[in-house]
Amino acid sequence: MGIEQRYANVAAEVAAVCREAGRDPAEVTVVAVSKTVGPDAVARALAAGARDFGENRPDGLAEKAAAFPQATWHFIGNIQSRRIPDIVRSAALVHSLFEERHARKIDEAATAAGKVQDVLLEVNVSGEESKGGLAPGDVRALLDVCARLPHVRVRGLMTMAPQGDPAAARAVFEGLANLHAQLRAGLDPAQAALFDGLSMGMSEDWREAVRAGATIVRIGRAVFDDAFEA
């Protein structure tokens, strides 16, 4: 099965799971995580209808964003201070902000680039030491910092769940959704309208994420790896 068919299958199943959950499929964006593939694979996914792509390295992001400016490019990797200007030049949305110093550097880079950088705050809901992100209780403080940075716009939250345990994944996703709702309720109407994103769920667990309220799912292997089986 080729990339075109795999992407079509994923998109159709995402829509079906949305409908089963009583949600509008238009509420959920599929980010095709292209970090392990080359330009030809991206072109094939584009031909199949993909419009959003995710990269975890600044060089890959810059190269592919330049080659495919018609797509929307997401940065989903760990942020390195020295590469922030490169990320900001190419990313429509940065999914992985959790340090104040990086928020301030993003603001500086976005100012220089003449843009407002949309970001998501990464939250370590599961508490796993191997995962980055803010503790849930620390999110509000960084949200307040970002509100004072004119070229940073927080659009919501992101998390990753433990792999191999659907029940644990669902608990993590529901925890992030609950935190998002609590934070949003404390924002003024203009801020709340922008704070609408929940990036959660990957190839193995995106169904649980959609049922819990994800607005963005990050799917790589199910699109690009012929050997992947859900």
C-alpha positions as CSV (number, residue, x, y, z in Angstrom):
1,M,0.0,0.0,0.0
2,G,1.4,3.4,-1.0
3,I,1.6,6.6,0.8
4,E,-1.4,8.0,-1.0
5,Q,-3.6,5.2,0.1
6,R,-2.3,5.2,3.6
7,Y,-2.9,8.9,4.0
8,A,-6.4,8.5,2.5
9,N,-7.2,5.7,4.9
10,V,-5.9,7.7,7.9
11,A,-7.9,10.7,7.0
12,A,-11.1,8.7,6.5
13,E,-10.7,6.9,9.8
14,V,-10.0,10.1,11.7
15,A,-13.3,11.5,10.2
16,A,-15.1,8.3,11.2
17,V,-13.8,8.3,14.8
18,C,-14.8,12.0,15.0
19,R,-18.4,11.2,13.9
20,E,-18.6,8.3,16.4
21,A,-17.5,10.6,19.1
22,G,-20.1,13.2,18.1
23,R,-17.5,15.6,16.8
24,D,-17.2,17.4,13.5
25,P,-14.3,16.0,11.5
26,A,-13.3,19.5,10.5
27,E,-12.3,20.1,14.2
28,V,-9.3,17.8,13.9
29,T,-6.2,18.5,11.8
30,V,-4.0,15.5,10.8
31,V,-0.3,16.5,10.9
32,A,1.6,14.1,8.7
33,V,4.9,13.7,10.5
34,S,7.4,13.6,7.7
35,K,10.6,13.7,9.8
36,T,11.8,10.3,8.6
37,V,11.1,10.7,4.9
38,G,12.3,12.7,1.9
39,P,10.7,15.2,-0.5
40,D,9.2,12.6,-2.7
41,A,7.2,11.1,0.1
42,V,6.0,14.6,1.1
43,A,4.9,15.2,-2.5
44,R,3.0,12.0,-2.6
45,A,1.2,12.8,0.7
46,L,0.4,16.3,-0.6
47,A,-1.1,14.7,-3.7
48,A,-3.3,12.6,-1.5
49,G,-4.7,15.6,0.3
50,A,-2.3,16.2,3.2
51,R,-1.8,19.9,4.0
52,D,-0.1,19.9,7.4
53,F,3.3,18.3,8.0
54,G,5.5,18.0,11.1
55,E,9.3,18.0,11.5
56,N,11.4,17.6,14.6
57,R,14.7,19.1,13.3
58,P,15.2,22.7,12.3
59,D,17.2,21.7,9.1
60,G,14.5,19.3,7.9
61,L,11.8,21.9,8.7
62,A,13.6,24.6,6.7
63,E,14.4,22.4,3.7
64,K,10.9,20.9,3.3
65,A,9.1,24.2,4.1
66,A,11.2,25.8,1.3
67,A,10.4,23.0,-1.1
68,F,6.7,22.9,-0.3
69,P,5.6,26.4,0.7
70,Q,2.0,25.4,-0.1
71,A,1.9,23.2,3.0
72,T,1.6,24.2,6.6
73,W,4.7,23.3,8.6
74,H,4.7,22.3,12.3
75,F,7.8,22.1,14.5
76,I,7.3,19.1,16.9
77,G,10.8,18.5,18.2
78,N,12.9,19.6,21.2
79,I,13.7,23.3,21.0
80,Q,17.4,24.3,21.0
81,S,18.0,28.0,21.8
82,R,20.5,28.6,19.0
83,R,18.1,27.2,16.4
84,I,15.1,29.2,17.4
85,P,15.5,31.8,14.6
86,D,15.6,28.9,12.1
87,I,12.5,27.3,13.6
88,V,10.6,30.6,13.6
89,R,11.4,31.4,10.0
90,S,9.6,28.2,8.8
91,A,7.1,27.0,11.4
92,A,3.5,28.0,11.4
93,L,3.0,26.3,14.8
94,V,5.6,25.3,17.4
95,H,4.2,22.4,19.5
96,S,7.0,22.0,22.1
97,L,7.4,25.2,24.2
98,F,7.9,24.6,27.9
99,E,10.7,26.9,29.0
100,E,10.4,30.6,29.7
101,R,13.9,31.3,28.2
102,H,12.8,29.8,24.9
103,A,9.5,31.8,25.0
104,R,11.6,35.0,25.2
105,K,13.9,33.9,22.5
106,I,11.0,33.0,20.2
107,D,9.6,36.5,20.9
108,E,12.9,38.0,19.8
109,A,13.2,35.9,16.7
110,A,9.6,36.5,15.7
111,T,10.0,40.2,16.2
112,A,13.0,40.1,13.8
113,A,11.0,38.0,11.3
114,G,8.1,40.3,11.4
115,K,5.6,37.7,12.6
116,V,3.6,36.5,15.6
117,Q,4.7,32.9,16.3
118,D,1.9,30.6,17.2
119,V,3.0,28.0,19.9
120,L,1.6,25.2,22.0
121,L,2.8,24.6,25.6
122,E,4.1,21.1,26.1
123,V,2.7,19.5,29.2
124,N,4.1,16.3,30.8
125,V,0.8,15.0,32.0
126,S,2.1,11.5,32.7
127,G,5.0,12.6,34.8
128,E,7.4,10.3,33.0
129,E,11.0,11.4,33.5
130,S,11.9,10.5,29.9
131,K,9.4,13.1,28.6
132,G,9.9,16.9,28.5
133,G,7.2,19.4,29.3
134,L,5.7,21.4,32.1
135,A,4.1,19.9,35.1
136,P,0.4,20.6,34.9
137,G,0.6,23.0,37.9
138,D,3.3,25.1,36.1
139,V,1.4,25.8,32.9
140,R,-0.5,28.9,34.0
141,A,2.8,30.7,35.0
142,L,4.3,30.2,31.5
143,L,0.9,31.1,29.9
144,D,1.1,34.4,31.8
145,V,4.6,35.1,30.7
146,C,3.7,34.5,27.1
147,A,0.8,36.8,27.3
148,R,3.3,39.6,27.9
149,L,5.3,38.7,24.8
150,P,3.8,40.6,21.8
151,H,5.2,38.2,19.2
152,V,4.3,34.9,20.9
153,R,0.7,33.6,20.7
154,V,-0.2,30.6,22.8
155,R,-2.8,28.5,20.8
156,G,-3.2,25.6,23.3
157,L,-1.4,22.6,24.8
158,M,0.5,19.5,23.6
159,T,1.3,16.2,25.3
160,M,2.6,12.7,24.6
161,A,1.2,9.6,26.3
162,P,2.9,6.4,27.5
163,Q,3.2,4.0,24.6
164,G,1.5,0.5,24.5
165,D,-1.3,1.2,27.0
166,P,-4.5,2.6,25.6
167,A,-6.1,3.1,29.0
168,A,-3.1,5.1,30.2
169,A,-3.0,7.1,27.0
170,R,-6.7,7.9,27.4
171,A,-6.1,9.1,31.0
172,V,-3.3,11.4,29.8
173,F,-5.3,12.8,27.0
174,E,-8.3,13.4,29.2
175,G,-6.1,15.0,31.8
176,L,-4.7,17.5,29.2
177,A,-8.2,18.2,27.9
178,N,-9.4,19.0,31.5
179,L,-6.4,21.2,32.1
180,H,-7.0,23.0,28.8
181,A,-10.7,23.6,29.8
182,Q,-9.7,24.9,33.2
183,L,-7.1,27.3,31.8
184,R,-9.4,28.5,29.0
185,A,-12.1,29.4,31.5
186,G,-9.7,31.8,33.3
187,L,-8.8,33.7,30.1
188,D,-10.5,36.8,28.8
189,P,-12.8,36.1,25.8
190,A,-10.2,37.2,23.2
191,Q,-7.5,35.0,24.6
192,A,-9.9,32.1,25.1
193,A,-10.9,32.2,21.4
194,L,-7.3,31.8,20.4
195,F,-6.5,29.1,23.0
196,D,-8.3,26.4,21.1
197,G,-5.6,23.8,20.3
198,L,-5.0,20.3,21.8
199,S,-2.2,18.5,20.0
200,M,-2.2,14.9,21.3
201,G,-2.2,11.4,19.8
202,M,0.2,9.7,17.4
203,S,0.0,6.7,15.1
204,E,-0.6,4.2,17.9
205,D,-3.0,6.2,20.1
206,W,-4.6,9.0,18.1
207,R,-8.1,7.3,18.3
208,E,-8.0,7.8,22.1
209,A,-6.9,11.3,21.6
210,V,-9.7,12.2,19.3
211,R,-12.2,10.7,21.7
212,A,-10.7,12.9,24.4
213,G,-10.9,16.1,22.4
214,A,-7.7,16.4,20.3
215,T,-7.8,19.1,17.6
216,I,-4.4,18.0,16.2
217,V,-3.1,14.5,15.8
218,R,0.5,13.9,14.8
219,I,0.6,10.8,12.6
220,G,3.8,9.7,10.9
221,R,4.3,5.9,10.6
222,A,0.7,5.2,9.8
223,V,1.1,7.4,6.7
224,F,4.7,6.9,5.7
225,D,5.7,3.4,6.9
226,D,4.3,0.5,4.8
227,A,5.2,-1.9,7.6
228,F,3.1,-0.1,10.3
229,E,0.0,-1.8,11.6
230,A,-2.2,-0.1,14.1
